[in-house]
Each structure stands twice: as C-alpha cells, then as structure tokens.
C-alpha cells in the first residue's frame, strides 16, 4: 500500500517535471520564432513603411518647389524640385530591392515609380517652359498645365495609398505576432494546468 502511494507520488512529480520541461522548451522555441519575426519587421517592414512616408513628403516638397518657382519667378527652385525627384527614386528603388517586401506592394511601388518618373520629366519640361520669354512656349506650357495638374492629383492619391498600404501591412504583421503570442500563452497555460 505504501509502495503504491509512493509510486503514484513519483508518477505525479515526474509528469509535472516533464510538463515543466516541455512547456519551457516549447515556450523557448516559439519565443525565438517571435524574436526572428520581430527582427524581420524591424529590419525590413518598419524602414520600408517609414521610407514610403518619406517619399510622400519629398513629393509634396517637390510640388511646393514647383509652385514657389512659378509664384516667385525663382526658377532655380526647379533644380531643388529635381533633387526631390531623385530622392524619391532612390527611396523607392531601396524598397524594391528588399527581398522581404511582399510582391503586391513591390508591384504597386514599381508602377507608381514609373508613373512618377514620367510625371517628373513632364513637369520639369513644363515649368522650364514657363521660364521662357517666348509667347509660344508660354502658351504651350499653359495648355499642358491642366493635364499636369490632373496627374499631380492622381499621384498624390497613389502616394497616400502606398504609404497607407505599407503602414497597414506593418500593423497586420505586428498584430499577427501579438495574436500568436496570446494564443501560445493560453495553450501553455492549459498544458501546464492539465
């Protein structure tokens, strides 16, 4: 009888120890996985989201420089506007070179970059014509301005959409890690109690 009780106590202690060890190992492995996922986010997704917002700010700056050049007649501002264009191109190419960015976002950025570069060339051409004293060139620039304005509005919407998509993607990944961690903690708690 005493031997039977002793054996049962050791069996319960053994099960408890095995449960603790398994719980610790599973927790450790899943923590390492979460740390790896968070490292990927901090190395890739977070900088890409920040860079997409920076590209949007550079685009708005480029537009302000165009407007200032027209309003003040300081046509040297067009060179600064072109510098903003080069910054945006560099930012988008950096995002596109990141292997961890999902293909859908890369496709959207690639399409936006192509349209943006076409716009920048056209805008530079139109605004430089406005600096001319020739009435024919001024008239041509005025004819091209409404189309340029329409393209500007479309690009503003697309820059906004890309920035929002990148931020949303980042939030989704972080939320997924949080949900996985909560689920894991719940399962480990059930396993420990069981």
Phi, psi and omega in degrees: 000312178297322180295321179295320178292317178300316181297318179294320178297314179295325177296315179295316179297318179297315178298318179298315179296316178298318179300318180295315181295313180297316179301315179296317181294314180296316178299318180296314181296317181288327174296318178298320178296317179294321178297319178296317179296319178293324176297318177299318179295315183288334179275335190233296188296314182296310177299324179295319178296317178297317181294324178294323176293321178296319178299319179297317178296321177296321179296315178297323177295318178301316180295319177297321179295319176300312181298316179297322180298318180291316185290322185261342184079011177272087187286350175292344176294339178296328176294321177293323177297320178295325176297322177297320178300317180294324177297315181297316179300316180296317180298311182294323179294326177294318178296317181295333181279349181284118184290343184270354179281135184294147185303322181301316179292319178300318179298316180296318180292318180299316178296315179297318180299315179299314180294321179296317180296319176299317179299315184297320178296315180295317181295317179300318180297311183295314183291328177290329176293330180293339179280346182285155177266350181290125178299327180295317181291322177297318178296320179296317179298319179296325178291327183277343185299316180300319178296320179296320178296319178297316179296324178299312180297320178296316179295322177301317178296318182289321176298318178299314181298318179295315180300316179293320179297318180294317179295318179296317178300317178298313180297320179299316181294319178293318178298322179296319178295317178299315180296316178299320180293317178298316180297318179298314180299321178295314180296318179294325178293317179296317181296320181292322181282331185282000000 
